[in-house]
Amino acid sequence: MRNPDGPILVAWASKTGNTATLAQRIFEVLGREGLAAELVAAKDVDWDRLDRWSALVFGSPTYGSGDLHPDWDKPERRLRDLDLSGYPAAAFGCGNSRYVTPCWAVDILENRLKNGGARLVVPAYKADTLTGFRVRDADGWVEDLAASLDEFLDR
């Protein structure tokens, strides 16, 4: 059961730093918009204590043939068993369009959230690192996310 007054969880994993940079930017913009958030590496989240947070925002780069970052392996399996009903949520991440499955990890996270009962408040953000990664390119999406979460959380 979510905590309607709790902070927003921004959980991420990253290898090259691009997804971590996106997570940090999301954290900053949410704060600027007056929304309390916690930035936590996916491997460090206590998945049995999701009741601490009011909303869930998950991020991962895509590896190989569309895989999540390895730090999401155990959490992703744990998410299959969790009831996320009532949580507003979103997913984000990086991929490279030279591959056939450039951002499938983001789709996996989005599907895990949706299948768990969470309500996706905005479409996923997918950054194509082939064209050059610029974190501020995500600002429009992050501002839409903040507005949607603010409305959903009625703060």
N, C-alpha and C positions, 0 to 999 in steps of 0.2 A: 504494500500500500504506500503510495507516494506521500510525501510531506508537502502539502500545498504552500507552506511558508519556508521551505528549505531552499537552499541554493540550487542552481542548475549544474548538473554534472557535465563537464566537457572531458570525455575520456578519449584518449588518442594513443597511437603507436606510430613510430617513425624510424626510418633508417638514415636517410640522407638529411633529414631536418625539415623538409618541405611541409609535411603534415603537422609536425610539431609547431612550425611557424604559423600555419593556418589555425591550429588550436589556440595558440597564444593570441592571435588577432581576434578570434571569436571571443575569447575571455575578455580582452580589452574593450571591445565594442559593447558587449553585454554590460560590462561595468559602467562604461560611459553612458549607457542608456538607463542606468539605475537598476540593473538586474544583477543580483548577487550570483556568482558562479564559482565553482571550484574546478581547477585544471588538474586532472589526475591521469597519469599514465595508465593505460588499460591493465597492465600487469599488476598495478598497485591498488586497483579498486577492490573493495570488499563487496563482492557480488551478493553476499547474503545480507547486506545492509543498504540496499537501494532505497529503503524507506527514508533515508536521510535527505533525498533530493526531490525537487519539485518537477524537474524535467531532465531529459537525457539527450545529449548531443555526442555522437560517436564518430571518430575519424580514423581512417587507415589508408596507407598507400596500397597499391595493387602490385602483387608479385607474380612472376612467372605466367602461368596460364589463367590468371584471374584470382589468385589467392590473397587472403588477408595477410597482414604482417603477422609473423609468428607470435608476437605478444598477444594477439587476439585469439589464438587457438583455443586455449582453455576457457576464456570468458565467452567466446562464441558458443561453445558447447553448453556452458552453464546457462546462457540466455535462452536456450531451447526449452528449458524447464521452468523459466520464471514467468509469472503473470505480470505483464507490463501495462495492464488495463489502467486507463486514466492518466498515463504519462503523456505529456506532449513531447515530441521527439523530432530529431533530424539527424542526418548523416552527411559526412563530407570526406574528401580525401583526394589523393593525387594518383595520376596514372599517366601513361605515355601512349599516345595514339599510334605509335609505330607497331604496337602489339594488337593482336586480334581482340583482346579483352582488356582494354585500357583502364577501366575503372570498376571492374567487377567486384572488388572488395567493398566498395561503397554500396553497391547493390546488395551484397550479402548482408551488410550491417543494416541497411534500410529494411530488407526483408525480415531480418531477425526481429527488429523493432516492431514492424507491422504484424508479423505472425504472433508476437507476444501480446498483442493487444494495444500497443502504444498508438497514439494518433500523430501521424506525420504532419507537422504544421507548415512545412515548406518542402519543395522538391530538393533532392540531394544536390550538394555542390560538388562538382567534379573538375579538378584543375588538371589541365593537360600540360605536363612538364616538357613535352617535346617543343611546344611553341614558346617556351620561356616562362618560368615561374615568377609571378609578381603577386605577392600576398595581397596587395591593395586591390587587385582585380576582384577579390572576393567580398569587398566591402558592401556592395549592393545587396548581395545574398545575406551577409551577416546582419545588415540593417533590417532586411525583411524578416529574418529569423528573430531578431530582437523584438520587432513590432508584433509578430505573431505570438511569441511567447508571452510578451507583456499582456496582450489581449486575452490569451488563454488563461494565464495565471491571475488576471484581473488585479494587478498590483497598482 
